[in-house]
Amino acid sequence: MAIRAIVFDIGGVLEITPETGWPAKWEAALQLQPGELEQQLRHVWRGGSLGTISEAEVEQSVGAILGLAQARVDALMQDLWTEYLGTLNVKLTNYFASLRPRYQTAILSNSFVGARSKEHERYQFGDLCDLLIYSHEEGIEKPDRRIFELTCERLRVQPEEMVFLDDHPPHVAAARELGIHAILFQTTDQAIAEIEERLQADRT
């Protein structure tokens, strides 16, 4: 089947997101042991990833669990979002934008409640492609097969008609299992070359 849709991940792909060390910073400030922040907030982060709690409820829970006043909650969440949003992969984003209108384009992201508005404000992802699918809005996340099926359904394509780019091997493997032409992101130039190779093969 001919390729009709191209789907990109966000974090680590369209966004460059190196670790900033913010959890260790806050563990030191709160006199917590290494890894204890993640342990205490695990259910909050999980709820935010699947959209079972709102952004306001995330902040309320963080404050209650860690015993923080609102100003310190705001500071912690700012550190989280600074790492989460990273910086734009300009070359890859421009390439992704260039694929329209020859192909349908979409973003498929394991996300956190609040991500749609913050990413659109900073990077205008909502204007970049035809469709955005966020895990926190769907209650499903990669590598669950259902989120790939949902993406195909909304784009009205078969798995074999889609190219998918992601930086996590389990997500790539799950997409391939469904029949999607999935590519593992390693570098920008490598990703573009592999996508172009696949599209060229489709044209010959």
GINORDA-V151320 format. One record per backbone hydrogen bond with DSSP energy under -1.0 kcal/mol. CO is the residue of the C=O (numbers start at 0). NH is the residue of the N-H. E is the energy in kcal/mol with one decimal. If there is no record, write none. Layout:
CO NH E
CO NH E
//
This chain:
3 103 -2.7
4 162 -2.2
5 105 -1.9
6 164 -2.5
7 107 -2.3
9 12 -2.5
9 14 -2.5
13 88 -3.0
14 11 -1.7
15 86 -1.9
20 24 -1.9
21 25 -2.2
22 26 -2.5
23 27 -2.3
24 28 -2.0
25 29 -2.2
26 31 -3.2
32 35 -2.4
34 38 -1.8
35 39 -2.7
36 40 -2.0
40 44 -2.8
41 45 -2.4
42 46 -2.3
43 47 -2.3
44 48 -1.8
45 49 -1.6
46 51 -1.9
47 112 -1.5
53 57 -2.1
54 58 -2.0
55 59 -2.4
56 60 -2.5
57 61 -2.6
58 62 -2.2
59 63 -2.3
60 64 -2.9
61 65 -2.2
62 66 -1.2
62 67 -1.8
68 72 -2.1
69 73 -2.8
70 74 -1.7
71 75 -2.4
72 76 -2.8
73 77 -2.1
74 78 -1.9
75 79 -2.2
76 80 -2.6
77 81 -2.1
78 82 -1.7
79 83 -2.6
80 84 -2.7
81 85 -1.4
86 15 -3.5
87 89 -1.5
88 92 -2.6
89 93 -2.7
90 94 -1.9
91 95 -2.8
92 96 -2.5
93 97 -1.5
95 98 -1.2
96 99 -1.1
98 102 -1.9
103 5 -2.6
104 129 -1.8
105 7 -2.4
106 132 -2.9
108 134 -2.3
111 114 -2.6
113 117 -1.9
114 118 -3.1
115 119 -2.1
116 120 -2.4
117 121 -1.8
118 122 -3.2
119 123 -1.7
123 126 -1.4
124 127 -1.1
130 106 -2.3
132 108 -2.6
133 136 -1.1
133 137 -1.2
134 138 -2.4
140 143 -2.2
143 146 -1.4
144 148 -2.2
145 149 -2.4
146 150 -1.7
147 151 -2.3
148 152 -2.4
149 153 -2.5
150 154 -1.9
151 155 -1.1
151 156 -2.1
157 160 -2.2
158 161 -1.7
160 3 -3.1
160 4 -2.1
161 180 -2.3
162 6 -3.1
163 182 -3.2
164 8 -1.7
165 184 -3.0
167 171 -1.9
168 172 -2.8
169 173 -2.1
170 174 -2.1
171 175 -2.5
172 176 -2.1
173 177 -1.1
174 179 -2.2
179 181 -1.5
180 163 -2.1
182 165 -2.0
186 190 -2.5
187 191 -2.5
188 192 -2.3
189 193 -2.4
190 194 -2.4
191 195 -2.7
192 196 -2.3
193 197 -2.0
194 198 -2.6
195 199 -2.7
196 200 -2.2
197 201 -1.5
198 202 -1.1
//
